Amino acid sequence: YSNIVYLSSGGGLLEDGYAIGRLFKRYEMTTHITGGQKCSSSCAIAFLGGKYRSMGGDAELLFHAPYISSGIAIDCSDYGQVDELKKYYQANLGYKDGEFLLDRTMSYCSNTSGWTLNADGAKLFGITTE
């Protein structure tokens, strides 16, 4: 493939993940997580924008609920973010797989852990394309 983007990040802002993922989608990029690397949070959101998505053998992809931090605790109850996340997932994965990923994502209200998938799990749940 041409236009391959290799991703590895502990995460960042949700809005940045959307923006990068939308660029990947617009330019039909291939997203890949190399073996031994982890793509978490906003990195996982950006990863979904790839036209083709793949992972190395021991790579990891981590999803968790969107949250707002008060500095002391986090709050995952912002339903405006959840609605946008659902639309983004469904635009990139289709209705059924997007709905499933949203359900799994919202099960993890954390800024350090989440639903973690290896390459086989990501393929099983329709997140990777190859």
Long-range contacts (C-beta under 8 A, 24 or more apart in sequence): 1-30, 1-52, 2-30, 3-27, 3-28, 3-29, 3-30, 4-29, 4-30, 4-31, 4-32, 5-29, 5-30, 5-31, 5-32, 5-50, 6-32, 6-33, 6-34, 6-37, 7-31, 7-32, 7-33, 7-37, 7-39, 7-43, 7-46, 7-47, 8-33, 8-34, 8-37, 8-38, 8-39, 8-43, 9-39, 9-40, 9-41, 9-42, 9-43, 10-38, 10-40, 10-41, 10-43, 11-40, 11-41, 11-42, 11-43, 11-44, 11-62, 12-41, 12-42, 12-43, 13-42, 14-41, 14-42, 14-45, 14-66, 14-81, 14-85, 16-42, 16-46, 17-41, 17-42, 17-43, 17-44, 17-45, 17-46, 18-45, 18-46, 18-84, 18-88, 20-45, 20-46, 20-49, 21-45, 21-46, 21-47, 21-48, 21-49, 21-88, 21-92, 22-49, 23-49, 24-49, 24-50, 24-51, 25-49, 25-50, 25-51, 25-92, 30-54, 32-56, 33-59, 33-60, 33-61, 34-59, 35-59, 38-62, 40-64, 40-114, 41-111, 41-114, 45-88, 48-88, 48-89, 48-92, 48-93, 48-127, 49-92, 50-129, 51-129, 52-129, 52-130, 53-122, 53-127, 53-128, 53-129, 53-130, 54-119, 54-128, 54-129, 54-130, 55-118, 55-119, 55-122, 55-128, 56-119, 57-118, 57-119, 58-118, 58-119, 59-118, 59-119, 60-116, 60-117, 60-118, 61-116, 61-117, 61-122, 61-127, 62-113, 62-114, 62-115, 62-116, 62-117, 63-101, 63-104, 63-105, 63-108, 63-114, 63-115, 63-117, 64-105, 64-108, 64-109, 64-110, 64-111, 64-113, 64-114, 64-115, 65-105, 65-106, 65-107, 65-108, 65-109, 65-110, 67-109, 67-110, 67-111, 69-111, 74-109, 74-110, 74-111, 76-106, 76-109, 82-106, 93-126, 93-127, 94-126, 97-125, 97-126, 97-127, 100-125, 100-126, 101-125, 101-127
